[in-house]
Amino acid sequence: MMRRDDEAKQRSFGDEASAMAAVPADHILLKMGRAIEWAAIEKELQGYYDRWVGRPGWPPALLLRMLLLEQYGKLSDRQVGEQVGYNLLYRRFVGLGLDETVPDDTTLVKFRARVGEEGIQKVFEAINAQWAAAGLIGEQRRVFDGVHLWANVAQRSLAALLRKGRQVLIEALERADEAAAAPLRQQYLGDAEPASGSKEEVVAAEAERSRALVEAVEKVSDEGVQARVAQVKTLLAGDGDRVVSFDDPDARWGHKTAEKTFCGYKAHEAQDPDSRLITGVTVVAGNAHEGVQSDALLAAQSPPLKEGTTIIADGYYNNATTVAQVQEAKMQPCFAGLTVERVSDKFRYDGEQDYVVCEAGKHSVGKVRVDNGDLYYFSMSDCAPCPLRDNCLTRGEREGKAQPRRRVYLSDVRKAKILAGEAGRQWRKEQLKLRGRIEPKFSEQMNQHGLRRARYWGLAKVTVQVLLNVITVNAKRAVKLLHQAVAAPPPTPSLMMEAVS
C-alpha cells in the first residue's frame, strides 16, 4: 500500500510549536526542503506502491528526505534514524511531529530497493524540472567531466581473489544443488592445502585449482552458478576487465591519472556552468572510458537539451567518437585541444582548395578517407628532391624502402577548427574558461557529502548514491539561486518566494 491515512492524534500543539520554534527557520537544510515541491515527488513515486494491497506504509517523499539527509550529513541508514529521533532540525526537515515514530533502517533499505535507480532518476528529473520552470537552469551550454569513487570492498591479491572465487562459486552451487556441491567443497576448499612458493607459483597453483572447478560446474544450468562462473573466468583470462571483488562484481580498477589508480567507479556528470546545477548523471565501472560514452550523458539530461547547446569539456573528450556523439545529437562540441604536438601542426590547410601545404611551399596532390578524417599525400616528384626531405620523410622513405612522399592526416574535427579561424579560437577560449566551474562541485560532493567512496555494492546501487548526492548539492545551490531571484526584479514565481521565506 502506498501510504497510511492521516490519523487523528491527541497532542499538545503548544508544546510542539514551542519545541519546533527552537529550530532556526532560515537554516539551509529547511530552505532546501522548501525549495522542492514534495507533492510532485510523491506523485512520481506512488507508482512503486500498490494502492490497495499491503500494510499502510510511510509516505515515499518522507523516506526520500531521509535518504537525502544521509547524503547531507554523511550518515548511514541506522545513523539517520537515530538522528531524526532526537535532532529537531532533522525531524522538521523530514516532516515528522514530535510524537511520531521514525522509520527504521530496514524500511529505508526496502524503500531504496523498491524504487531503485529508475525511481531516483525520476525524482532527479522531476526536481530539475521544477527548478527549470523557475528559470534557474540555463539552456545554452553544459560542462562534462567525471569523478571517481572507491568501491566499498577490501583489496585482495590475485591469489586471494581466486580462492574467494572458488568459495562463492561453490556457495552458488550449494543453493542450486547441495548434494552436488558437497564433494566439490571438500575437494577445492576443505582438503586443498594452501599454495606455497613464489608469488607467481602461488597464483599459478590457485589458477589451476580454479580452472578445474570451473570445468566441473560450467555445465550447471543455474543462473546464479553461471554468473559466478563468468566472474571467475575473468580472473583466469587475466585481462583488464577482471573482477576485483566478488562482493561488488561491477567494480573495476581504473586510472585517475597515468600514475594514480583506484578501484571502483566513475561518476560522469553534466553541469550548467551558469547556474552551477548538475543536469545529468551516468555511472560506469572504473576501467570504462567515460570520455567516449557521452551519448549516454546527453540522453540523461534533465531538462532535455535543445539543439545547438554547447558541450564543453577538457582534452580527455577531444576524440572522434565523442565529437560524433555530440554532433549527432545536434549539439556543438567545444573541447580543449590536445597538448601533444601533431605532425599536421607543421602543415597549413587550405580549406578552399582542400589540400595541405608543407614548409617548402608544396601542396598535397590527393587524399584518401581514413576513419573520421582524410589522409593527404604529396607528389613523389616534389618530395624526392626536396631539401627538407631528411627532416620530413621517414627513414624507410628516404632509403627507398617505401614511396618517397609525405602523408598528413587531418581529422574532420581538426579541419573544422582550422576553418573557424581566429574567431573560432576566441569563441572556444571563452567557452573553455567555464570548464573549471564543475571542479568545486566535485569537491563539495566528495569532501562534504561522502562521494569519495561508494556506500553500496553494484553499479545500479552506486548510481542511486550518486543521484541522491547530486540532488543534495543541487538543492543547496538552488536555495542560493532562489534567494538571488527573489532579491532581484522582476517579481518571481511563488515557488521562489516560498523557498526563501
C-alpha angles and dihedrals in degrees: 000000000000100000147336122267114248110266126212108248134189108229139147102252091187092057093045094047090049092051094045090048087069088068110087107242091210094059111131092238093057091045088053089054092050092048091067127067098225096187088068091050090050088054092051091054101040091086089069091065132064109239096216110017123079137022120310109276140199118278106267093226090057091053090046091054089053090053089050089051088057090058093042095052100025090243133156124232090263094045095050090053090052093046094049088049094064107008107093092196092055092042091053092048091051092047102241125141122230094260097042121107121244124238110253126233093262090058090054092049091051093046092051090049092046098054095030126171093321094055096047089047088055090051091050091051094046093051093046089049089056092052093044089053088052089056096249100121119068125219105207105079149359133205118219124203142136140230129196130233126201113234118245093245141104115257110239133188118249091255091052090048091053091052091047089049092057090049096052091042092055091044089054090050091050090058090052101037116000094183093055092047098053099076092041091053090052093047101044102028111015104044098023112114114223110263115251138192132062122349091260092049093049092050091047092051093047091047091052092052092047092048091053092050092049090052090051096053107024092099092058106114097212112120094220092053092047091051090055092044090055091050094050090048090060088060092048092048090056094210128143093264097063122139113263097189135018089207090059106021093174094064119097140183111261141169126251088181133352089274102029118076132183138184115231140039143326122230111210111201139180123210134193097230093204098056094020090225118142111241104179141026135189127168126207137175117278094255095051120109099232089182090076095044099067091124089073092051091047089053091049095058118130114223095027114251123250124231113278097029110152115239111206125194143141128268091279087077095044097107135114094250096055093042090052091049092052093046093047087055086054092245128131117248120217110176129165115258123257115261093214114099112248127213089231091062088079092056131070119226118217107204096190094054094030096226138108125241123215129216090265091059097252121131132216118265101207147351142216127209114250121177108303098349147028132275109217119201133196131221116272089221089060097042101043097064097030114128089219094054095105091062096036109041125065120252092255091051092049092049094048095251090119136021108289098236133114120241124197126188121210121182120218089247092054093048092050090054092049092050091049088062125183094336090056092048092052092047092051091046092055094046094047090056086074095060093089094061092081095056096072088050091055089048090052092049094048103038103032102030107031103253091136090088133031115249096201143037122253136037095264094052093045088052088055089052093051093048092050089047091051093049088053097052091041090054091052090051093044091057090060093045092049091049091052091048092052092048093053129065141278105063112268133225118278090254090065093050092050093047096063101029 
